[in-house]
Amino acid sequence: MTAKPAKRSQSARTSAAASSPAEELKVDRRRTNMRAQIEAAATELFFRHGFEATSIRMIADACGITHGALYSHFATKEDVLFGTIERAIAETEQMMVEAMAQAAPDPRSQFVAAVKAFVHFHAAHRLVSLLASSEYSSLPEPRLSQVKAWRIRIRAIFERVILAGQRSGDFKLVQSRGVPAVRLASIALGDMCIRVAEWFNPDGAISAEKMAELYAELGLRLVGAKPESE
């Protein structure tokens, strides 16, 4: 069971557009600067106008390059979208895995580390996060299935740690009909955390780090565990 792409409201578009994708995207040093610039410009255009309404010409014009120069880096706009989503998901997963490796091995600590890392990425990289969660369905096969598989792999991280907590007695999950409790909790958790990208204000009073801590507490409540603050 995979959640459907979230539809962005106009307020979400306006709020997130205040962030610069050029600042949000980490430049992969194995790539050229121009390739990173193309991805950053396309991210903003895809977000503002939607994938279907954005043309190669618009992306090239935003970067101040010719079509030929753009095609030397990406064959199609689908390549741009796929590459951007691939990097976003890969970085999210890496942050979660690294955070869990540094945390204590008990289910509660592993859960908190995973949630904090996941939320921190979505709060710190808002446009890219929104793009990855809403426009991936525009990709043709087999790339659409590839992205879905990556999303399921991220969810599986939550599922494993929630299952471990259930078995240890640290988590007390709400039982449901039709959907296993662990899967239901992981889907609900993922959806809740992804949504932070829609409204989080990087210039507000709460930092991305603090927001990650607050969401970790909400996550603990979701799986029936008492937060550390209590």
Backbone hydrogen bonds, N-H to C=O, Kabsch-Sander energy under -0.5 kcal/mol:
donor,donor_aa,acceptor,acceptor_aa,energy
6,A,133,S,-1.1
13,R,9,S,-2.1
14,T,10,Q,-2.6
15,S,11,S,-2.6
16,A,12,A,-2.5
17,A,13,R,-2.0
18,A,15,S,-1.1
19,S,16,A,-1.8
23,E,20,S,-0.9
24,E,20,S,-1.8
25,L,21,P,-2.6
28,D,26,K,-0.6
29,R,27,V,-0.6
31,R,28,D,-2.3
36,A,32,T,-1.7
37,Q,33,N,-2.4
38,I,34,M,-2.6
39,E,35,R,-2.1
40,A,36,A,-2.3
41,A,37,Q,-2.7
42,A,38,I,-2.7
43,T,39,E,-2.2
44,E,40,A,-1.7
45,L,41,A,-2.2
46,F,42,A,-3.4
47,F,43,T,-2.0
48,R,44,E,-2.6
49,H,45,L,-2.8
50,G,45,L,-0.6
50,G,46,F,-1.6
54,T,50,G,-0.7
54,T,51,F,-0.9
59,I,55,S,-1.8
60,A,56,I,-2.8
61,D,57,R,-2.9
62,A,58,M,-2.1
63,C,59,I,-1.4
64,G,60,A,-0.8
64,G,61,D,-0.7
65,I,60,A,-2.3
70,L,66,T,-1.9
71,Y,67,H,-2.8
72,S,68,G,-0.9
73,H,70,L,-2.0
74,F,70,L,-2.5
80,V,76,T,-1.2
81,L,77,K,-2.3
82,F,78,E,-2.8
83,G,79,D,-2.5
84,T,80,V,-2.2
85,I,81,L,-2.5
86,E,82,F,-2.8
87,R,83,G,-2.0
88,A,84,T,-2.1
89,I,85,I,-2.7
90,A,86,E,-2.3
91,E,87,R,-2.4
92,T,88,A,-2.2
93,E,89,I,-2.6
94,Q,90,A,-2.3
95,M,91,E,-2.5
96,M,92,T,-2.1
97,V,93,E,-2.7
98,E,94,Q,-2.6
99,A,95,M,-2.2
100,M,96,M,-2.3
101,A,97,V,-1.9
102,Q,98,E,-1.3
103,A,99,A,-0.7
110,Q,106,D,-2.3
111,F,107,P,-2.6
112,V,108,R,-2.5
113,A,109,S,-2.2
114,A,110,Q,-2.2
115,V,111,F,-2.5
116,K,112,V,-2.5
117,A,113,A,-2.1
118,F,114,A,-2.2
119,V,115,V,-2.8
120,H,116,K,-2.6
121,F,117,A,-2.0
122,H,118,F,-1.7
123,A,119,V,-2.2
124,A,120,H,-2.4
125,H,121,F,-2.1
129,S,125,H,-2.2
130,L,126,R,-2.7
131,L,127,L,-2.6
132,A,128,V,-2.5
133,S,129,S,-1.7
134,S,130,L,-1.2
135,E,131,L,-2.5
138,S,135,E,-2.0
139,L,136,Y,-1.8
143,R,140,P,-0.8
144,L,140,P,-1.4
146,Q,142,P,-1.7
147,V,143,R,-2.4
148,K,144,L,-2.3
149,A,145,S,-2.1
150,W,146,Q,-2.0
151,R,147,V,-2.5
152,I,148,K,-2.3
153,R,149,A,-1.9
154,I,150,W,-1.9
155,R,151,R,-2.3
156,A,152,I,-2.1
157,I,153,R,-0.9
157,I,154,I,-0.9
158,F,154,I,-1.1
159,E,155,R,-2.4
160,R,156,A,-2.6
161,V,157,I,-1.7
162,I,158,F,-2.6
163,L,159,E,-2.6
164,A,160,R,-2.1
165,G,161,V,-1.9
166,Q,162,I,-2.2
167,R,163,L,-2.5
168,S,164,A,-1.9
169,G,165,G,-0.9
170,D,165,G,-1.3
171,F,165,G,-2.0
172,K,223,V,-1.4
173,L,171,F,-0.5
184,L,180,P,-2.7
185,A,181,A,-2.5
186,S,182,V,-2.1
187,I,183,R,-2.4
188,A,184,L,-2.5
189,L,185,A,-2.5
190,G,186,S,-2.4
191,D,187,I,-2.6
192,M,188,A,-2.2
193,C,189,L,-2.4
194,I,190,G,-2.5
195,R,191,D,-1.6
196,V,193,C,-1.2
197,A,194,I,-1.7
198,E,195,R,-1.8
199,W,195,R,-0.6
199,W,196,V,-0.8
200,F,196,V,-2.4
204,G,201,N,-2.1
207,S,205,A,-0.5
211,M,207,S,-2.6
212,A,208,A,-2.1
213,E,209,E,-1.6
214,L,210,K,-2.3
215,Y,211,M,-2.4
216,A,212,A,-1.7
217,E,213,E,-1.6
218,L,214,L,-2.0
219,G,215,Y,-2.6
220,L,216,A,-2.0
221,R,217,E,-1.8
222,L,218,L,-2.0
223,V,219,G,-1.6
224,G,221,R,-1.4
225,A,220,L,-3.4
230,E,227,P,-1.4
